[in-house]
Amino acid sequence: MRTHASTETPRRDIHAEVTDKLVAAIESDPGKPTLPWRRSQGPMFMPVNALTGKAYNGINVVNLWVSAECLGYSQPVWATYKQWLEMDCQVRKGERSSLVVFYKQYEIAPDPESADDDGKRRVARASWVFNADQVEGYTAPDAAPSLGPVERIARVDGFVSGTGAVIAHGGERAFFRPSTDSIHMPSEELFCGTETMTRTEGYYAVLIHELTHWSGAKHRLNRDFGKRFGDNAYAAEELVAEIGSAILCAELGITQDVRADHAQYLAQWLKLLKSDSRAIFTAAAKASEAAAYLRALQPPG
């Protein structure tokens, strides 16, 4: 009996592809204590679709920040090749696209042995987008004015106050203490400015990081990584706080820079990403959930 070689295209592991890209981006500069989704300078902006105006979310926020940082794109605006054509813009010949992921939902027969199974399933699908810097015919809107060296940022103070979190100052460490349900921040005089960030911006970036930790308390989002990540649970939570802080700082217009203690987490994050290709997707989803939770605490109006 004659047999034929399979002509089926092997299924792509989108989770592994994105994780490999993140690991490579971190390892490309191992001597620099930073993560690739941190912009080298200036304020961070949420990536948005050029045609729809909608912000990307979840893992796509992180992935597009990585692409923008590694490839030097200056604008947070993206679209597919077809969408750019609809806007009378042309992707330049030879430009390479960046990966985004969307989920298609379908239904199957629920598992009769699981009371929580509603039969709904999601499968990851890949799409490819190009940055505004890669196309001809696109005119960027006027950039927002620089925040400047201010002492306080009123909208961020209002956002933090709206959560109701208890915040104490003093000492030389920043952390969330579950036993007292309180955030502890270093004295403000310990924060220094850099070439790309004022001391005020640095203070708020750290505060938002700890506020993201605060959101995961048992009586809030009950964020627990012990079962999924085991010994890597601490690194997973730190990764969530970093991504969550990045998202909120971008939305609130805070320039981010790295803290000195990021270096000690870097090796743990690399280990986690290498051991579990879905870890970054889980962290990005949890970070988006934390940001949404903190937004929902804000008073109306």
C-alpha positions as CSV (number, residue, x, y, z in Angstrom):
1,M,0.0,0.0,0.0
2,R,1.4,3.4,-1.0
3,T,1.7,6.0,1.7
4,H,1.8,9.7,1.2
5,A,3.7,12.2,3.2
6,S,1.6,14.6,5.1
7,T,1.0,18.0,3.5
8,E,-0.5,19.5,6.6
9,T,1.2,22.6,7.8
10,P,2.4,22.2,11.4
11,R,0.4,24.2,13.9
12,R,2.1,27.3,15.1
13,D,2.7,27.8,18.9
14,I,2.0,31.5,19.1
15,H,2.6,31.5,22.9
16,A,6.1,30.1,22.4
17,E,6.9,32.5,19.5
18,V,6.1,35.5,21.6
19,T,7.9,34.2,24.7
20,D,11.0,33.4,22.6
21,K,11.0,36.9,21.3
22,L,10.8,38.4,24.8
23,V,13.6,36.1,26.1
24,A,15.8,37.1,23.1
25,A,15.1,40.8,23.7
26,I,16.1,40.5,27.4
27,E,19.2,38.4,26.6
28,S,20.4,40.8,23.9
29,D,21.6,43.2,26.5
30,P,22.2,41.1,29.7
31,G,24.4,43.7,31.4
32,K,21.6,46.3,31.4
33,P,19.2,45.9,34.4
34,T,16.0,46.6,32.4
35,L,13.1,44.9,30.7
36,P,12.5,45.3,27.0
37,W,9.0,46.8,27.4
38,R,10.5,49.8,29.2
39,R,11.1,52.6,26.8
40,S,14.6,54.0,26.8
41,Q,13.4,57.6,27.0
42,G,10.4,59.8,27.1
43,P,6.9,58.9,28.2
44,M,5.3,55.5,27.4
45,F,2.1,55.4,25.4
46,M,-0.5,52.6,25.0
47,P,-0.3,51.1,21.5
48,V,-3.4,51.8,19.5
49,N,-4.8,50.6,16.2
50,A,-4.5,53.4,13.5
51,L,-7.8,52.6,11.8
52,T,-10.1,51.9,14.8
53,G,-8.4,54.0,17.4
54,K,-8.8,51.2,19.9
55,A,-6.0,50.4,22.3
56,Y,-4.4,46.9,22.2
57,N,-4.7,44.9,25.4
58,G,-3.2,41.9,27.2
59,I,-0.1,40.3,25.7
60,N,-0.3,42.6,22.6
61,V,0.6,45.6,24.8
62,V,3.8,44.0,25.9
63,N,4.6,42.5,22.5
64,L,4.2,45.8,20.7
65,W,6.3,47.6,23.4
66,V,9.0,45.1,22.8
67,S,8.9,45.6,19.0
68,A,8.9,49.4,19.4
69,E,11.8,49.3,21.8
70,C,13.9,46.8,19.8
71,L,13.3,48.3,16.4
72,G,13.3,52.0,17.5
73,Y,9.8,53.0,16.5
74,S,8.8,56.4,17.8
75,Q,5.0,56.1,17.5
76,P,2.5,53.8,19.4
77,V,0.3,53.4,16.3
78,W,-0.1,50.1,14.5
79,A,-2.3,48.5,11.8
80,T,-2.4,45.6,9.5
81,Y,-1.3,46.0,5.9
82,K,-4.9,46.0,4.7
83,Q,-5.9,48.6,7.3
84,W,-3.1,50.9,6.3
85,L,-4.3,50.7,2.7
86,E,-7.8,51.6,3.8
87,M,-6.2,54.8,5.3
88,D,-4.5,55.5,1.9
89,C,-1.1,54.7,3.5
90,Q,1.5,52.3,2.0
91,V,3.8,50.0,4.0
92,R,7.3,50.5,2.6
93,K,8.7,47.6,0.7
94,G,10.9,45.3,2.8
95,E,9.4,46.3,6.1
96,R,8.8,43.4,8.5
97,S,5.6,43.0,10.5
98,S,5.1,42.5,14.3
99,L,2.9,39.8,15.8
100,V,-0.3,40.4,17.6
101,V,-2.6,37.8,19.0
102,F,-6.4,37.6,19.0
103,Y,-8.7,34.9,20.3
104,K,-11.5,33.2,18.4
105,Q,-14.3,31.7,20.5
106,Y,-16.1,28.5,19.7
107,E,-18.3,26.1,21.5
108,I,-18.2,22.3,22.1
109,A,-20.3,20.0,24.2
110,P,-19.6,20.7,27.9
111,D,-17.8,18.2,30.0
112,P,-20.6,16.4,31.9
113,E,-18.1,15.8,34.8
114,S,-17.4,19.5,35.2
115,A,-20.1,21.8,36.6
116,D,-18.1,24.8,35.6
117,D,-17.6,23.8,31.9
118,D,-20.0,25.9,29.8
119,G,-18.6,24.5,26.5
120,K,-17.0,27.7,25.5
121,R,-13.4,27.5,24.2
122,R,-10.9,30.1,22.8
123,V,-8.1,29.5,20.4
124,A,-5.2,31.9,19.8
125,R,-4.8,33.3,16.3
126,A,-2.0,35.4,14.9
127,S,-2.2,38.7,13.0
128,W,0.5,40.9,11.7
129,V,0.8,44.7,12.1
130,F,3.1,47.4,11.0
131,N,4.1,50.5,12.9
132,A,3.3,54.0,11.7
133,D,7.1,54.5,11.2
134,Q,7.0,51.8,8.6
135,V,4.5,53.4,6.3
136,E,4.2,56.3,3.8
137,G,1.4,58.8,3.9
138,Y,0.6,58.8,7.6
139,T,0.6,62.1,9.5
140,A,0.9,61.7,13.3
141,P,-1.3,63.8,15.5
142,D,0.3,66.6,17.6
143,A,2.3,65.1,20.5
144,A,1.1,65.8,24.1
145,P,3.2,68.4,25.9
146,S,5.9,67.3,28.3
147,L,4.9,66.9,31.9
148,G,8.0,68.8,33.0
149,P,9.7,68.7,36.4
150,V,6.6,69.1,38.6
151,E,6.5,68.3,42.3
152,R,3.1,66.5,42.2
153,I,1.0,65.0,39.4
154,A,-2.6,65.7,40.4
155,R,-4.3,63.2,38.2
156,V,-2.1,60.4,39.6
157,D,-2.6,61.5,43.2
158,G,-6.4,61.4,42.5
159,F,-6.1,58.0,40.9
160,V,-4.2,56.5,43.9
161,S,-6.5,58.2,46.4
162,G,-9.5,56.8,44.5
163,T,-8.4,53.2,45.3
164,G,-8.5,53.8,49.0
165,A,-5.2,52.2,49.6
166,V,-3.3,52.9,52.8
167,I,0.1,54.3,52.0
168,A,2.9,54.9,54.6
169,H,6.3,56.6,53.9
170,G,9.7,56.0,55.5
171,G,12.7,53.8,55.2
172,E,14.5,52.8,52.0
173,R,12.3,50.1,50.6
174,A,9.1,49.9,48.6
175,F,6.7,47.0,49.3
176,F,3.1,45.9,49.9
177,R,2.6,44.3,53.4
178,P,-0.4,41.9,53.3
179,S,-0.5,41.6,57.1
180,T,-1.4,45.2,57.5
181,D,-2.9,45.6,54.0
182,S,-0.7,48.7,53.5
183,I,1.8,50.0,50.9
184,H,5.1,51.2,52.2
185,M,7.1,53.7,50.2
186,P,10.6,55.1,50.7
187,S,11.0,58.7,51.8
188,E,10.5,61.0,48.9
189,E,14.0,62.5,49.2
190,L,15.5,59.2,48.2
191,F,14.1,59.4,44.7
192,C,16.6,60.9,42.2
193,G,16.0,62.3,38.7
194,T,17.7,60.9,35.6
195,E,18.3,62.2,32.1
196,T,14.9,60.8,31.0
197,M,12.9,61.0,34.2
198,T,12.2,63.5,37.0
199,R,12.3,62.4,40.6
200,T,8.5,62.9,40.7
201,E,7.9,60.6,37.8
202,G,10.2,58.0,39.4
203,Y,8.3,58.2,42.7
204,Y,4.9,57.6,40.9
205,A,6.2,54.7,38.8
206,V,7.3,52.9,42.0
207,L,4.0,53.7,43.8
208,I,1.9,52.3,40.9
209,H,4.0,49.2,40.9
210,E,3.2,48.6,44.6
211,L,-0.4,49.5,44.0
212,T,-0.6,46.7,41.5
213,H,0.7,44.3,44.2
214,W,-2.0,45.7,46.5
215,S,-4.7,44.8,43.9
216,G,-3.8,41.1,44.2
217,A,-4.7,40.7,48.0
218,K,-6.9,37.8,48.9
219,H,-10.0,40.1,49.5
220,R,-9.5,41.8,46.2
221,L,-8.4,39.9,43.1
222,N,-7.0,37.0,45.2
223,R,-4.0,36.6,42.8
224,D,-2.3,33.3,43.6
225,F,0.4,31.8,41.4
226,G,1.5,29.0,43.8
227,K,-0.3,26.2,42.0
228,R,0.6,27.3,38.5
229,F,4.2,28.4,38.9
230,G,5.3,26.8,42.2
231,D,8.8,28.1,43.2
232,N,8.4,30.8,40.4
233,A,5.3,32.3,42.0
234,Y,7.2,35.2,43.4
235,A,8.8,36.0,40.1
236,A,5.4,35.7,38.4
237,E,3.8,38.2,40.8
238,E,6.7,40.6,40.2
239,L,6.2,40.3,36.5
240,V,2.5,41.1,36.8
241,A,3.3,44.1,38.9
242,E,5.9,45.3,36.4
243,I,3.5,44.9,33.4
244,G,0.6,46.4,35.4
245,S,2.6,49.3,36.5
246,A,3.8,49.9,32.9
247,I,0.2,49.8,31.6
248,L,-1.1,52.3,34.2
249,C,1.9,54.6,34.0
250,A,1.4,54.7,30.2
251,E,-2.3,55.6,30.7
252,L,-1.5,58.2,33.3
253,G,1.3,59.8,31.3
254,I,4.2,58.8,33.7
255,T,7.6,58.3,32.2
256,Q,9.2,55.1,33.5
257,D,12.7,54.2,34.3
258,V,14.3,51.2,36.1
259,R,14.9,50.8,39.8
260,A,18.2,49.4,41.0
261,D,16.6,46.3,42.4
262,H,15.2,45.2,39.0
263,A,18.5,43.5,38.2
264,Q,17.9,40.8,40.9
265,Y,14.6,39.9,39.4
266,L,15.9,39.7,35.8
267,A,17.3,36.2,36.2
268,Q,14.1,34.9,37.8
269,W,12.0,36.3,35.0
270,L,14.2,34.7,32.4
271,K,14.0,31.4,34.1
272,L,10.2,31.7,34.3
273,L,9.8,32.7,30.6
274,K,12.1,29.8,29.5
275,S,10.3,27.2,31.6
276,D,6.8,28.2,30.6
277,S,6.0,29.7,27.2
278,R,2.6,30.8,28.4
279,A,3.9,32.5,31.5
280,I,4.1,36.0,29.9
281,F,0.5,35.6,28.5
282,T,-0.7,34.7,32.0
283,A,1.2,37.7,33.5
284,A,-0.1,40.1,30.9
285,A,-3.7,39.0,31.4
286,K,-3.4,39.3,35.2
287,A,-1.8,42.7,34.8
288,S,-4.6,43.9,32.6
289,E,-7.1,42.6,35.1
290,A,-5.3,44.5,37.9
291,A,-5.3,47.7,35.9
292,A,-9.0,47.3,35.2
293,Y,-9.7,46.6,38.9
294,L,-7.9,49.8,40.0
295,R,-9.7,51.8,37.4
296,A,-13.1,50.5,38.6
297,L,-12.4,51.8,42.1
298,Q,-12.3,55.4,40.9
299,P,-15.3,57.5,41.8
300,P,-17.6,58.4,39.0
301,G,-17.4,61.7,37.2
